[in-house]
């Protein structure tokens, strides 16, 4: 008697600094069921009950949207996080501190009626780069370096059919670490330092940069910082392409030309947007799904 394949789908989620995005994915062909895609805003400084309630509701809604049977749950999570055991260790990063020390894997298993064995976690930057390699801007290359530019600075490297988290954001740079200079908060801090005024996000700064010389100069300075920091890892890893991901990439017209002048490397913008971390996280189930499919047809 043939084994019946329970499902080739998983529900996948990306945990951002101010939102959760979730969708049903098919790890076997690296696709996302777009009709299931759902995004919910949240306050990452809220208490654990509020955060986890929004996570669970969003995941349940993604499943309900298409009513497909799911094999498991894949989560693209910011660190520090015990990805193997599903325990949060985020502290001092102005987000998700209420979850510190919690067994997130067991909580979600109970809430979604899944086995803890069917819940997998992946670093969010690693998942994003993996997604772009599998189905986006990196799919035709064998050696790919990627960075994610947003509330934090993420980085990953793909080689020998494996994507790993580089964690370059924690590396020393200038007066502190790279994350402090290559993230949203640097833009907001720098604009306030130079003008005494505030903007709420990089998109707002980008909109005024076309008519504001100071704002425009800040993007040039960002490119200088980024190129100075990346010179060493690019030289060391020798990637065929550098992929720029994340929300700040939407303002690439203001910094990418300067970056390309200083880094002698093929630079591409990410293609998948918010689907990249979902695809990359779901890929953790790829070998399991394919093994089940093979067994089912044996």
C-alpha positions in Angstrom: 0.0 0.0 0.0 1.3 3.5 -0.9 1.9 6.1 1.7 -0.5 9.0 1.3 1.1 12.4 1.1 -0.5 14.4 3.9 0.3 17.7 2.2 2.8 19.4 0.0 2.1 22.8 1.6 3.4 24.7 4.6 2.3 28.0 6.1 5.2 30.4 6.1 5.6 33.7 8.0 8.1 36.6 8.1 8.4 38.4 11.4 9.3 42.1 10.9 9.9 44.9 13.3 6.4 46.1 12.9 4.5 43.4 11.1 3.9 39.8 10.3 3.4 38.5 6.8 2.2 35.0 6.2 1.1 32.8 3.3 0.8 29.2 2.2 3.9 28.0 0.3 4.8 24.9 -1.8 8.5 24.1 -0.9 8.7 21.6 -3.7 8.6 24.3 -6.4 9.4 27.4 -4.3 6.0 29.0 -5.0 3.7 31.1 -2.8 -0.1 30.7 -3.0 -0.8 34.4 -3.5 -4.4 34.3 -2.6 -3.4 33.2 0.9 -1.0 36.2 1.5 -1.9 38.3 4.6 -0.1 41.0 6.4 -0.8 42.4 9.9 0.7 45.4 11.6 1.7 45.0 15.2 3.6 46.7 18.1 6.7 44.7 18.7 7.1 46.5 22.0 3.8 45.1 23.3 3.4 42.3 25.8 3.9 38.7 24.8 0.1 37.9 24.8 -0.6 40.7 22.3 2.3 39.8 20.0 1.6 36.1 20.0 -2.2 36.6 19.6 -1.6 38.6 16.4 0.9 36.0 15.1 -1.5 33.1 15.6 -4.5 34.9 14.2 -2.5 35.9 11.1 -1.3 32.3 10.6 -4.8 30.9 11.0 -6.2 33.5 8.5 -3.5 32.5 5.9 -4.6 28.9 6.2 -8.3 29.7 6.1 -7.9 32.0 3.1 -7.4 29.0 0.8 -8.3 26.0 3.0 -5.4 23.9 1.8 -4.0 21.2 4.2 -0.6 22.3 5.6 2.3 20.0 6.6 3.9 22.4 9.0 5.0 26.0 9.8 8.1 27.8 8.7 9.0 31.1 10.4 11.6 33.7 9.3 12.7 35.3 12.6 15.0 38.0 13.6 17.8 37.1 16.0 19.1 36.5 18.5 17.0 33.3 18.4 17.6 29.6 19.1 16.4 28.5 15.7 16.7 24.8 16.4 14.6 24.9 19.6 12.4 27.9 18.9 13.4 30.0 21.8 13.6 33.8 21.6 16.6 35.7 23.0 16.0 39.2 21.6 17.0 41.9 24.0 18.1 45.5 23.7 16.9 45.8 20.1 13.7 47.7 20.8 11.5 44.8 19.6 10.0 41.6 20.9 11.8 41.8 24.3 8.6 40.5 25.9 9.2 37.1 24.3 12.7 36.7 25.8 13.3 33.1 27.0 9.9 31.9 25.7 9.5 28.5 23.9 7.9 30.0 20.8 7.9 26.6 19.1 5.8 24.9 21.7 3.4 27.9 22.0 2.7 27.9 18.3 2.4 24.1 18.2 -0.3 24.2 20.8 -2.1 27.2 19.3 -2.1 25.7 15.7 -2.5 22.1 16.7 0.8 21.1 15.0 3.6 18.8 16.2 6.6 20.8 17.4 8.6 18.6 14.9 6.7 20.3 12.1 7.7 23.8 13.1 10.9 25.2 11.7 12.6 28.6 12.2 15.2 30.4 10.0 17.0 33.6 10.4 15.1 36.3 8.6 18.0 37.6 6.5 19.1 34.1 5.7 15.6 33.2 4.6 15.3 36.3 2.4 18.6 35.6 0.6 17.6 31.9 0.3 14.3 33.0 -1.3 16.0 35.2 -3.8 18.4 32.4 -4.7 15.7 29.9 -5.1 13.2 31.9 -7.1 14.4 35.5 -7.5 17.4 37.6 -8.5 20.0 35.0 -7.5 18.6 31.9 -9.2 21.1 31.8 -12.0 24.2 32.2 -9.8 26.3 29.7 -7.8 27.9 32.1 -5.4 25.6 34.8 -4.1 25.9 37.4 -1.3 22.9 39.3 -0.2 22.1 42.0 2.3 18.7 43.1 3.7 18.3 46.8 4.5 15.5 47.7 6.9 15.0 48.0 10.6 18.3 46.1 10.8 21.1 45.1 8.5 21.0 41.4 7.6 23.3 39.4 5.4 23.6 36.0 3.9 25.8 33.9 1.6 24.8 31.2 -0.8 27.4 28.7 -2.1 27.6 24.9 -2.6 23.7 24.8 -2.6 23.5 26.2 0.9 22.5 29.6 2.2 23.9 30.7 5.6 23.5 33.7 7.8 26.6 35.9 7.8 25.5 38.1 10.7 27.6 41.0 9.4 25.4 43.5 11.2 27.1 42.6 14.5 30.6 43.2 13.1 32.5 46.3 14.4 32.2 49.4 12.2 33.2 53.0 12.8 32.1 53.9 16.4 30.0 50.7 17.0 28.7 48.0 14.7 27.5 47.9 11.1 23.8 47.5 12.1 23.9 51.0 13.6 25.0 52.6 10.3 23.2 50.4 7.7 19.6 50.4 9.0 16.6 52.7 9.1 17.5 54.2 12.4 20.7 55.5 11.0 18.9 57.5 8.4 16.4 59.0 10.9 19.2 59.8 13.4 21.5 61.3 10.7 18.7 63.5 9.3 17.9 64.8 12.8 21.6 65.4 13.5 22.0 67.5 10.3 18.6 69.4 10.3 17.1 69.1 13.8 14.0 67.8 12.1 12.4 64.3 12.1 11.1 61.9 9.5 9.2 58.7 10.3 10.8 56.4 7.8 13.3 56.1 4.9 10.5 56.4 2.4 9.6 59.8 3.7 13.3 60.8 3.5 13.6 59.5 0.0 10.5 61.6 -1.1 12.1 64.8 0.1 15.6 63.9 -1.1 14.8 64.9 -4.7 14.3 68.5 -3.7 16.4 68.5 -0.4 20.1 68.6 -0.7 20.8 67.4 2.8 18.5 64.4 2.5 20.1 63.6 -0.8 23.6 63.8 0.7 22.5 61.4 3.5 21.8 58.7 0.9 25.2 59.3 -0.6 26.8 59.0 2.8 24.9 55.7 3.4 26.4 54.3 0.1 29.8 55.4 1.3 29.4 53.6 4.6 27.9 50.5 3.0 30.7 50.2 0.4 33.4 50.7 3.0 32.0 48.0 5.2 31.3 45.5 2.4 34.7 45.8 0.7 36.3 43.1 3.0 33.5 40.5 2.9 33.0 41.0 -0.9 36.8 40.5 -1.4 36.8 37.4 0.9 33.7 35.7 -0.4 34.1 36.7 -4.1 30.4 36.4 -4.9 29.2 36.6 -8.5 26.4 38.9 -7.5 25.4 41.1 -4.5 21.6 41.2 -4.0 20.1 44.2 -2.2 16.9 43.3 -0.4 14.7 45.1 2.2 12.5 48.2 2.4 15.4 50.6 2.0 16.1 49.1 -1.4 13.0 50.9 -2.6 15.1 54.1 -2.4 17.9 52.5 -4.4 17.9 55.3 -7.0 19.4 57.5 -4.4 22.3 55.3 -3.2 22.8 52.5 -5.7 24.7 54.5 -8.3 27.2 55.6 -5.7 27.5 52.0 -4.4 28.2 50.6 -7.8 31.0 53.2 -8.4 32.8 52.0 -5.3 32.2 48.2 -5.3 33.6 46.4 -8.3 30.8 43.8 -8.4 27.6 42.9 -10.1 24.8 44.4 -7.9 21.2 43.4 -8.4 18.0 44.5 -6.7 15.9 41.8 -5.1 12.9 40.6 -7.2 10.6 38.9 -4.7 10.0 41.6 -2.1 8.0 40.2 0.9 7.7 36.8 -0.8 11.5 36.2 -0.4 11.6 35.3 3.3 8.4 33.3 3.0 9.9 31.2 0.2 13.3 30.9 2.0 11.8 29.8 5.3 9.4 27.3 3.6 12.4 25.8 1.8 13.4 24.2 5.2 10.7 21.7 4.4 11.8 21.0 0.8 13.7 17.8 1.4 10.8 16.4 3.6 8.2 17.2 1.0 10.2 15.8 -1.8 10.9 12.6 0.2 7.2 12.2 0.9 6.4 12.7 -2.8 8.9 10.1 -3.8 7.6 7.6 -1.2 4.0 8.3 -2.2 4.9 7.4 -5.9 7.0 4.4 -5.0 
